């Protein structure tokens, strides 16, 4: 507060003091405080993100920053949300280290005074407990269990690590069954690494295929997660004889990293495998820059949880336009899409919360009975999707060195995880 001091006698002075105190308190509520209007002014909403921009393994989600920025810039060009424009601070780098992620979250909330964290896309994100305790919303890709069961963490596709008895996705198996003309009489083998996340994914994805009618003939979690093995033959031999001495119809890879998949697929092809290869990570334009990798992944069917960039859907045309306007010439990647759709859901929730914006009102709207459908990512429903995935996904095939839409985005009912 500022202004000249005024001498007011008696009761008037007391009233003036009360008015000054109330004005200061209101000003403070507009800039900080748990559950209040932190990061919100009459004209702006401040947000920032946490990504794994760099890591020892080379894994990076840095493109999510471009996706979020592109979506926010379109919102601002359209006048903002209820007259407020998004002040996007960009994203901190957690280096794939949980402690750094926790520190980054605290910096954004305590020092930078953001209203929410958007996007959060970091496999080892360590700031979840702090954000939940502070009542700060965060949006991104809910790949790990730290997202699930919260009231403040909003995965753009729900919770991908449901507990037993909670809903588990069936979309991948059902989309594949539709693509192959049915699952009757068809077998599937699931290859994971020995990491906890890969093993967990093996459980949920195996169930997705059996729910669609495939026969599960094997799950192998013995592959070391640190680096590709020097000899793929032991793994290939198990696969090639898994279906009563013959190869399975479908091999599902639940392995993190292109090098792993390139090695596995190349070895299977050398062994004469003629069936279907599918994974969640091979939809990546960088793959096409490596001739050996592109050959190994030729014919592979990837399973992104968003509508492919090659789609003719209006929502995807708009995404492409937004990104080109913000960062001309940028290659479209999975991480970029995740940042874009996380920002899109955040903006929709801001709109539905209304002009009187506080974290408390925002979270009450989100966790009340929130449903948002968009052809770009399917649908999201909270609070349900704090504990289960949204059940939506698409299929993309690498064919003649180019990605083609095999199955457009579609949503399916979840089934209880066994």
Secondary structure, DSSP 8 states (H G I E B T S, - for coil): ---------HHHHHHHHHHHHHHHHHHHHTT--TTTTTTB-SSEEEEEEEE----TT----THHHHHHHHHHHHHHHTT-BTTBEEEEEEEEE-TT-HHHHHHHHHIIIIIS--SEEEEEE-TT---HHHHHHHT-EEEE---SGGGTT-SSEEETTB-SS--TTSEE--HHHHHHHHHTT--TT-EEEEEEESSHHHHHHHHHHHHHHHHTT-EEEEEEEEE-SSS--S--HHHHHHHHTTBTTB--SEEEEE-SSHHHHHHHHHHHHHTT--SEEEESS---GGGGGSHHHHHHHTT-EE--SS--TT---HHHHHHHHHHHHHSTT----HHHHHHHHHHHHHHHHHHHH-SS--HHHHHHHHHHHEEEEETTTEEEEETGGGSSB--EEEEEEEETTEEEEEEEEEE---EE--
